[in-house]
Amino acid sequence: MSFAELGLAPNLLSVLDALGYQQPTAIQQGAIPAVLAGRDVLAGAQTGTGKTAAFLLPLIQRLADGSGSANAPRLLVLTPTRELAQQVADSALRYGAGSGLSVGVAYGGVSLRPQIEALNDGVDILIATPGRLLDLRNQGALTFASVQTLVLDEADRMLDLGFSDEILGILKQLPKTRQTLFFSATFPQSVKDMAFGMLNDPAQIEVTPQNSTVDTIKQTLYQMDKKKKAGALAFLIGSGNWQQVLVFVRTKQGADALVKELALDGIKADSLHGDKSQGARQRALDDFKAGTVRALVATDVAARGIDILSLPHVVNYELPYKAEDYVHRIGRTGRAGQDGHAISLVSRDEENLLNDIEQLIGRPLPMIWLTGFEPSFDEVVERKGNPRRQRAKAKAKARAQATYGIRKKK
């Protein structure tokens, strides 16, 4: 199937041809005709499958028939993070080239004034984080009266970040008659409840099983002691000659500490987390994309919106506490049908987190050992009479034995 067969206008087809887009992805094939028809949409789309184009392309075509006014956007896109908001805005500018549509972006961490001035000049498409959007609305900088379409992008993450009250507050102020598009990579019950509460007879598009991972991503799990992780990561980057790797950690402090560890091994790295100013975050991301930074160490929140088409490697330095975040993390590689490699360094105290991930994605993820960084079972510290620790140790041994067919010497 071609983009022309989906009903897109000639000007958009020319833009896609110039951008090198050959054939629509599965989510684009399902969503574009439904959005063009004005239907509400509930879409389950893995990260990296082309969902941004799936909603922007048909909406740009629909908006081209009219014109906006100052402080009154016609398309409102809500995203969970600043990085994703900027990414969607950049995509809207690319896809809308020559359409005459104006694009604005609004998020926290920067001055309100430039955003207010942009709204005063008139914005057809506004991409915003929920908190900053309400700030602008409460200051009288915009009205929702002209909104024709609302898009919730990565809705599951917005709920994870505690934006449910803000989203409900925005919904109450939007026109009752509107088109609503709901995109989510995972579907916990909270997401389903919100989706069906705001959608009207939606076209349900699910191109892959819920909470699944992209088939083009190779997943490798290395079992090792926690204290060996920094050395193992440096070894993998150096021995593999990786020039661009995105590394996930759980905390801001952990991100900064790992950057220092990598520097000791001669690997230029930078961190991306919520304690950094927006300018510093953007510089780190720009340097990573340009290749002047070899490793970008990020927390889950900050990494939303990182969109690098040919990112070859993602490393889970620590497994996430929420299994759904594993799906989002590894979705940063293997985008748009390209091959990718996701590596996880798993210590014994993360066994329960791995079990949660395997249960979510519906399949086991066998672990292997990395030569030179094998786990040292003799170093396990146990308290006498603690059955939980004993079970964890026994399970780790059993996993190793099943993988290698060996038993530890007495």
Stockholm file with secondary structure:
# STOCKHOLM 1.0

chainA/1-410         MSFAELGLAPNLLSVLDALGYQQPTAIQQGAIPAVLAGRDVLAGAQTGTGKTAAFLLPLIQRLADGSGSANAPRLLVLTPTRELAQQVADSALRYGAGSGLSVGVAYGGVSLRPQIEALNDGVDILIATPGRLLDLRNQGALTFASVQTLVLDEADRMLDLGFSDEILGILKQLPKTRQTLFFSATFPQSVKDMAFGMLNDPAQIEVTPQNSTVDTIKQTLYQMDKKKKAGALAFLIGSGNWQQVLVFVRTKQGADALVKELALDGIKADSLHGDKSQGARQRALDDFKAGTVRALVATDVAARGIDILSLPHVVNYELPYKAEDYVHRIGRTGRAGQDGHAISLVSRDEENLLNDIEQLIGRPLPMIWLTGFEPSFDEVVERKGNPRRQRAKAKAKARAQATYGIRKKK
#=GR chainA/1-410 SS CCSGGGTCCHHHHHHHHHHTCCSCCHHHHHHHHHHHTTCCEEEECCTTSSHHHHHHHHHHHHHTTSCCBTTBCSEEEECSSHHHHHHHHHHHHHHTTTSCCCEEEECSSSCHHHHHHHHHHCCSEEEECHHHHHHHHHTTSCCSTTCCEEEETTHHHHHHTTCHHHHHHHHHHSCSSCEEEEEESCCCHHHHHHHHHHCSSCEEEESSCTTCCCTTEEEEEEECCGGGHHHHHHHHHHHTTCSCEEEECSCHHHHHHHHHHHHHTTCCEEEECTTSCHHHHHHHHHHHHHTSSSEEEECHHHHTTCCCTTCCEEEESSCCSSHHHHHHHHTTSSGGGCCEEEEEEECGGGHHHHHHHHHHHTSCCCEECCTTCCCCGGGCCCCTTCHHHHHHHHHHHHHHHHHHSCCCCC
#=GC SS_cons         CCSGGGTCCHHHHHHHHHHTCCSCCHHHHHHHHHHHTTCCEEEECCTTSSHHHHHHHHHHHHHTTSCCBTTBCSEEEECSSHHHHHHHHHHHHHHTTTSCCCEEEECSSSCHHHHHHHHHHCCSEEEECHHHHHHHHHTTSCCSTTCCEEEETTHHHHHHTTCHHHHHHHHHHSCSSCEEEEEESCCCHHHHHHHHHHCSSCEEEESSCTTCCCTTEEEEEEECCGGGHHHHHHHHHHHTTCSCEEEECSCHHHHHHHHHHHHHTTCCEEEECTTSCHHHHHHHHHHHHHTSSSEEEECHHHHTTCCCTTCCEEEESSCCSSHHHHHHHHTTSSGGGCCEEEEEEECGGGHHHHHHHHHHHTSCCCEECCTTCCCCGGGCCCCTTCHHHHHHHHHHHHHHHHHHSCCCCC
//
